[in-house]
Amino acid sequence: MTASTAFGQAAATGTAPAFDAARALALAQETFDIEAAAVLGLKARTGAAFARAVEAMLAVTGRVVVMGMGKSGHIGRKVAATLASTGTAAMFVHPAEASHGDLGMIKPADLVLAISNGGESDEITAILPVLKRLGAPLVAMTGNAQSTLARHADIVLDSGVAKEACPLNLAPTASTTAQLALGDALAVALLDARGFRTEDFARSHPGGALGRKLLTHLRDVMRAGGAVPRVGADTPFTELMREMSAKGLGASAVVDGEGRVLGIFTDGDLRRLVEKGRDLRGLTAREVMHPNPRGVIRDDVLAVEAAELMEKHRINSVLVIDDQGRLCGAVSSNDLMRAKVI
């Protein structure tokens, strides 16, 4: 007996069976199998109609207006949001509200993407004649190619599934998963066709962690001016240590007369010298520095590149130079964490 059969028998008797952990796990695994099969089943049915839908959406001078009722409406909202965030102007219009004035939001220059598994949602079928008179192209995403929605559509995308994951075969589960996957496929095809780039994505997500990583430049978060620890090559060791302590970076740049980086001295370098038992009092910065440091980066790069450089070389800070190679800043991993770049 399968998990869904056992569920059906319990439902038929009107009894609430005691919780069975094994059955719950079996139902979860069966759900994964059914929904995975539903998504994979789309591959064989996605062909010329899909390409025409993408082409039509690319040609739209207005917006892609997504519609759907119930669970299909929830999917529609997500599809509209994904399209909008990946370069395709889109919005969601609730079909029930559309017949009470929101149809005024839809213009002939728009394209309507209507989502309905059965294709017979009353709220959608009621406004189909108005949409046709408006002249906006209509793309249907439905599991019923003979439905009213499909007959009125200019392009039909088949989102049908063999069965729902619901043990009663009633609750929209596999069908909404298929709709979501098909909506994502449209968004991916469209962003690729538009040449949508990482920078474009970042501009539409400025408030999130991804936006900060892709939009924050190093010069926006680095320490600059007097906050940057630096000494000349002939600076005595004691003054070098005072500079490091005062600036709190755990390192100091060693620069020439024009401000170009000659080397760096870090807390780690100090520890290694102490372990060797060297008398440091008479030494200069030139004698203790690490020449040609790996942790040097331009100020016009993204801050995330500094994080990648630190990770690559397993260091905690980097020196920042301008286009002339002169020291202009410094940044530590803590600075990047405070800026929420990492």
Salt bridges, closest charged atoms under 4 A:
ASP154 OD1 - LYS132 NZ 3.46
ASP158 OD2 - ARG45 NE 2.90
ASP184 OD1 - LYS78 NZ 2.63
ASP200 OD2 - ARG197 NE 3.37
ASP200 OD1 - ARG203 NH2 2.47
ASP234 OD1 - ARG286 NH2 3.76
GLU243 OE2 - LYS247 NZ 2.71
GLU258 OE1 - ARG260 NH1 2.08
ASP269 OD1 - ARG272 NH2 2.81
ASP279 OD1 - ARG281 NE 3.16
ASP300 OD2 - ARG298 NH2 2.86
ASP322 OD2 - ARG326 NE 3.49
ASP335 OD2 - ARG223 NE 2.88
ASP335 OD1 - ARG338 NH2 2.49
